[in-house]
């Protein structure tokens, strides 16, 4: 049963168009048209990593705040309703697709000047904390010149990761990572983060095979 349908403007990658957002119990459907014809974007609830409101200049459409849909292994989609008063209602409906799946924890570690390139090289070999060993559902790492932000997702994630980051021996960092870190890790609120559109690293737990 369809939960809601709204007139919206949305952006998927470089393509921006007007159309509609349909919210169903297990997926989102965005329908519009571009210069080449119909543009349909389907996001299943299992691929929807995070739902948040974007208000920074690069996250606005036509000057308005947008709904940011973070997807697994793909860039986020930005959605602006045609009627700004509808944004809270849409946010609540879309967020209901991810409720009960687990928590999100973000940890920021300051980087030494000039270490951004080295941090990217190290991430190509794997993150300093092994997400599989922590029993996580998802893990992303965002990088900028000043810091590395590690985002952990899963059930009881604060208990699993919160203790781990306070014990340097648990980090699978080694000297290479430690030489990049300018200070100790600290838990930060996800709403305060300045994350790039695409993480430098993303990991999603493999789905368990269905029981026979």
Buried (B, 14 or more C-beta within 10 A) or exposed (E): EEEEEBEBBBBBEEEBBEBBBBBBEEBBBBBBEEEEEEBEBEBEBBBBBBBBBBEEEEBBBEEBBBBBBBBBEBBBBBBBBBEEEBBEEBBEBBBBBBEEBBBBBBBBBBBBEEBBEBBBEBBEEEBBBBBEEBEBBBBBBBBBEBBBBBBBBBEEBEEBBBEBBEEEEBBEBEEEBEEBBEEEBEEBEEEEBEBEEEBBBBBBBEEEEEEE
